[in-house]
């Protein structure tokens, strides 16, 4: 029997407007190179390589063995977790949050980017996205059929927003603004003036300001929250995560905090898309949130050692960097005669077996930068340093010194 002709099937237009996440593609390439026998040192992705505290894992195992803990969980998270997040914010940021109405646990803060966008942005509305910045802010906005307005962050301004330039945008069309301090990829901290101006900007123009804040405990002596600014809860949302601060990236535990009305609107979206986290994971997160200062000190001591090696790598590559950077990465400006960060990244990957992230991944203002992750052991980072210092790489770099 002859088969009938198959009518062509096309994806939704929103899918055509976004591409596969850069790291998803690049990690496949690296996996393929490793399968062919190449020893690739990855200094690209910011995924902590160390485990959580032992008691966190023990709590997960203990709770998982219970016979009464495997059912569906509340969309709003269990009360113990909301209370733990509230106490964590009070102790570390000096911010008071009502655990019943001002906190929403998330299955990782990346989930919160989607839920927040869907809760506030209609088709055609504007969303302010930093350049450079986390690519997901733009891709989720496009999936929601919003119009993306990028705002420039630049080294000359310390990677702080230019508020005069922001005021010239069609602000009556803009509903949401993404900010990320401590900043990824640049490692810049927001000044107090910046945080105050962000709150004022949002209040005057009716724009929701959403601060993505997962890096505030890494190599940073003074964690700060945008919600600590007077009046911030009226227009601001802050997302946070245990991925970086507690080595729990794969556990997918995050949260967002704001005023009760914003939380309720976001919950309407979340409750129609996913479900509550596995109860043992939530209880283990409670354990993690109770970590004392010794935990953060030990974590940062390890990252400080790695950071010194990362700085030596950038110096060997003739890259400039700001030593005051905080967070899980080191951001460096490439030599002036090199074409762009992609050229530097490709040179290191294909000639030295070392993967670093080209800055263009985060926007056009990152074209002349590369980013090194601190999520590799000191031994592997030392090996990467020696490869960068090798005669073959230095001869290649010499071409850009002439």
C-alpha positions in Angstrom: 0.0 0.0 0.0 1.4 3.4 -1.0 1.9 5.7 2.0 0.2 9.1 2.0 2.3 12.3 1.6 3.4 13.6 5.0 2.5 17.3 5.6 5.4 19.3 6.8 5.4 20.1 10.6 7.0 23.3 11.9 7.8 24.4 15.4 6.1 27.4 17.0 7.5 30.8 16.0 8.7 31.3 19.6 11.0 28.3 19.2 12.5 29.7 16.0 13.4 32.9 17.9 15.8 31.1 20.3 18.7 28.7 19.9 20.1 25.9 22.0 21.9 27.1 25.1 25.6 27.7 24.3 26.9 25.4 27.1 24.5 22.6 26.0 26.2 22.6 22.6 29.7 23.2 23.7 29.7 20.5 26.4 28.6 18.0 23.7 31.6 19.0 21.6 33.9 18.6 24.6 32.4 15.2 25.4 33.1 14.1 21.8 36.7 15.3 22.0 37.2 13.4 25.3 35.7 10.3 23.7 38.3 10.6 21.0 41.0 10.5 23.7 41.7 14.2 24.3 42.2 15.4 27.8 40.1 18.5 28.0 40.3 20.7 31.1 37.0 22.6 31.4 37.1 26.0 33.0 33.9 27.0 31.4 30.8 26.1 33.4 30.0 27.4 36.8 29.0 24.1 38.3 30.5 23.6 41.8 32.6 20.4 41.8 32.6 19.8 45.6 29.8 18.2 47.6 27.4 19.8 50.1 28.0 19.4 53.8 27.9 15.8 54.9 24.9 16.4 57.2 22.9 17.7 54.2 23.5 14.5 52.3 22.7 12.4 55.5 19.4 14.3 56.0 18.4 13.6 52.4 19.1 9.9 52.8 17.4 9.7 56.2 14.3 11.4 55.0 14.2 9.4 51.7 14.0 6.1 53.7 10.8 7.2 55.4 7.6 5.6 54.0 5.5 8.7 54.3 7.6 11.2 52.3 7.2 10.3 48.6 3.9 12.0 47.8 3.3 15.2 46.0 4.4 18.3 47.9 2.8 21.8 48.2 3.5 24.2 45.4 4.5 26.8 48.0 7.1 24.6 49.6 7.0 23.1 53.0 6.8 25.6 56.0 10.2 24.4 57.3 11.9 25.5 54.1 10.2 28.9 53.9 11.1 29.5 57.5 14.7 28.5 56.9 15.0 30.9 53.9 13.5 33.7 56.0 16.0 33.2 58.8 18.9 32.9 56.2 17.9 36.3 54.7 17.6 37.9 58.2 21.0 36.6 59.3 23.0 37.3 56.2 21.3 40.2 54.4 19.5 42.0 57.3 16.2 41.6 55.4 13.0 40.6 57.1 10.7 38.3 55.0 7.4 36.8 56.1 7.9 33.1 55.4 4.2 32.6 54.8 3.6 35.3 52.2 6.9 36.7 50.9 8.9 33.6 49.9 8.4 31.2 47.1 10.7 28.1 46.9 11.8 27.2 43.3 13.1 24.1 41.5 16.3 26.1 40.9 16.3 29.9 40.3 16.4 29.4 36.5 12.8 28.2 36.8 12.0 31.5 38.5 13.1 33.5 35.4 10.4 31.8 33.3 7.7 32.1 36.0 8.4 35.7 36.7 8.4 36.6 33.0 5.1 34.8 32.4 3.5 36.5 35.4 4.3 40.1 34.4 5.0 40.3 30.7 2.4 40.2 27.9 3.2 39.6 24.2 4.9 42.6 22.9 5.9 44.1 26.2 9.4 45.2 26.8 12.0 43.6 29.0 15.3 45.2 30.0 18.2 42.8 29.8 21.9 43.6 30.7 24.6 43.4 28.1 26.7 41.5 29.1 24.4 39.2 31.1 23.0 35.7 31.6 21.6 34.6 28.2 18.5 33.0 29.7 17.1 36.5 30.5 16.9 37.1 26.7 15.9 33.7 25.6 13.0 33.4 28.1 11.8 36.9 27.2 11.7 35.8 23.5 9.8 32.6 24.4 7.3 34.8 26.1 7.1 36.9 22.9 8.3 40.0 24.6 10.6 42.6 23.1 14.1 42.6 24.5 15.7 46.0 25.2 19.4 45.5 26.2 21.1 48.0 28.4 24.8 48.4 28.4 27.2 47.5 31.2 30.7 48.5 30.5 34.1 48.3 32.2 34.5 52.1 32.3 31.4 52.4 34.5 32.4 49.5 36.7 29.7 47.4 35.1 27.0 49.5 36.7 23.8 50.6 34.7 23.8 54.0 32.9 20.6 55.5 34.4 20.6 58.4 32.0 20.6 56.1 29.1 17.8 54.0 30.7 15.7 57.1 31.0 15.8 57.6 27.2 14.2 54.2 26.5 10.5 53.8 25.8 9.8 53.0 29.4 6.0 53.1 29.0 6.4 49.8 27.1 8.7 48.1 29.6 7.4 45.9 32.3 10.4 44.0 33.7 14.1 44.7 34.2 16.7 42.0 35.0 19.7 42.8 37.1 22.3 40.5 38.5 24.6 41.5 41.3 27.2 40.3 42.2 27.3 40.3 38.4 27.8 37.4 36.2 30.0 37.3 34.1 32.0 40.4 35.2 32.2 39.8 39.0 31.2 43.4 39.8 29.3 44.2 42.9 26.5 46.7 42.9 27.2 49.9 44.7 24.7 51.1 47.3 23.9 54.0 45.0 23.1 51.6 42.2 20.7 49.6 44.3 19.0 52.7 45.5 18.7 54.1 42.0 17.3 50.7 40.7 14.5 50.8 43.3 13.8 54.5 42.5 13.8 53.7 38.8 11.3 50.8 39.2 9.0 52.8 41.5 8.8 55.9 39.2 8.2 53.9 36.0 6.1 51.0 37.3 8.8 48.5 36.2 9.4 45.3 38.1 13.1 45.0 39.0 14.3 41.4 39.4 17.7 40.8 41.0 19.3 37.4 40.4 21.5 36.9 43.4 23.2 33.5 43.5 26.8 34.6 43.8 26.7 36.8 46.9 28.6 34.4 49.2 31.5 33.5 46.9 34.7 35.4 47.6 32.5 38.3 48.9 32.8 39.4 52.5 29.6 41.5 52.5 26.6 39.7 50.9 23.9 42.2 49.9 20.3 42.0 48.9 18.4 44.5 46.7 15.5 44.0 49.1 17.5 45.8 51.9 16.8 49.1 50.1 13.8 51.0 51.6 10.7 50.6 49.4 12.3 47.7 47.4 9.6 45.2 48.1 7.0 47.4 46.3 8.6 46.8 42.9 11.4 44.3 43.4 11.8 40.6 43.2 15.0 38.8 44.3 16.0 35.3 43.4 18.5 33.2 45.2 19.8 29.7 45.1 21.8 27.0 47.0 23.6 26.0 43.8 26.7 28.0 44.4 26.6 28.9 48.0 26.1 25.4 49.3 27.4 23.2 46.4 23.9 22.0 45.5 23.7 22.8 41.8 22.2 19.5 40.8 19.7 19.5 43.7 17.8 22.4 42.0 16.8 24.4 45.1 16.2 28.1 44.8 13.7 30.7 45.9 12.4 34.2 45.1 11.2 36.8 47.6 9.0 39.9 47.1 5.7 41.4 48.3 2.7 39.0 48.9 0.9 40.2 45.7 3.9 39.5 43.4 4.4 36.1 45.1 0.7 35.2 44.6 0.8 36.1 40.8 4.0 34.1 40.3 2.5 31.1 42.1 -0.5 31.2 39.7 2.0 30.5 36.9 4.2 28.0 38.8 1.3 25.9 40.0 0.2 25.3 36.5 3.6 24.4 35.2 5.4 22.2 37.8 5.0 20.7 41.2 6.6 20.9 44.6 10.1 19.7 45.3 10.7 16.2 46.7 10.2 16.6 50.5 13.6 15.1 51.5 15.3 17.6 49.2 13.5 20.4 50.9 14.4 19.1 54.4 18.0 18.7 53.3 18.0 22.3 52.1 16.8 23.4 55.5 19.9 21.7 56.9 22.1 23.5 54.4 20.6 26.9 55.2 21.6 26.4 58.8 25.3 26.2 57.9 27.6 28.3 60.2 30.3 30.8 59.2 32.9 28.0 59.2 31.2 26.4 56.1 31.4 29.7 54.1 34.9 30.3 55.2 36.1 26.9 54.2 34.3 27.1 50.9 35.9 30.5 50.1 39.3 29.4 51.2 39.2 26.8 48.5 37.9 29.3 45.9 40.6 31.8 46.9 43.3 29.3 46.1 41.8 28.5 42.8 41.3 32.2 42.0 45.0 32.8 42.4 45.7 30.2 39.7 43.0 31.7 37.5 44.7 35.1 37.7 48.0 33.5 36.7 46.3 32.0 33.7 45.0 35.3 32.6 48.4 36.9 33.2 50.0 34.2 31.0 47.5 35.0 28.3 48.3 38.8 28.5 44.7 39.4 29.7 43.8 42.3 32.0 41.4 41.8 34.9 40.0 43.7 37.9 41.3 42.1 41.1 38.3 43.3 43.1 35.9 40.9 41.3 33.8 38.6 43.4 31.9 35.4 42.6 32.6 32.1 41.0 34.4 33.3 37.9 37.3 35.5 36.7 36.6 37.9 33.8 39.5 39.0 31.7 40.0 41.4 28.8 41.9 39.9 25.9 45.0 41.5 24.2 44.0 44.3 21.9 45.4 42.7 18.7 43.4 39.5 19.2 40.2 39.5 17.1 37.7 38.6 19.9 37.2 36.2 22.9 36.1 33.4 20.6 39.5 33.4 18.9 41.2 33.2 22.4 38.7 30.4 23.5 39.3 28.4 20.4 43.0 28.7 20.6 43.0 27.3 24.1 40.5 24.5 23.4 42.1 23.2 20.2 45.7 23.8 20.9 46.0 23.4 24.7 42.9 21.3 25.6 41.7 24.0 28.0 38.1 25.3 27.7 37.3 28.9 28.8 34.1 30.7 27.9 34.2 33.5 25.3 32.6 36.7 26.5 30.3 37.0 23.5 28.1 34.3 25.0 26.8 37.0 27.4 26.3 39.8 24.8 28.2 42.1 22.4 29.8 44.0 25.3 31.6 40.8 26.2 33.2 40.3 22.8 36.7 41.3 24.0 36.6 39.2 27.2 36.9 35.6 28.3 35.6 34.0 31.5 37.3 31.4 33.7 35.3 29.3 36.0 36.7 28.4 39.5 34.8 25.1 39.4 37.8 22.8 38.8 40.3 21.4 41.3 43.5 23.2 42.0 45.4 20.3 40.4 43.5 20.7 37.1 43.8 24.4 37.2 47.5 24.1 37.7 47.7 21.7 34.8 45.7 24.3 32.7 48.2 27.0 33.7 51.2 24.9 32.6 49.5 24.2 29.3 48.9 27.9 28.8 52.6 28.6 29.6 53.8 26.0 27.1 56.0 27.1 24.2 53.3 26.3 21.6 50.7 28.5 23.2 53.1 31.3 23.9 54.3 31.2 20.3 50.7 31.6 19.2 50.2 34.5 21.6 53.4 36.2 20.4 51.6 36.8 17.1 49.3 39.2 18.9 52.1 41.0 20.7 53.8 42.2 17.5 
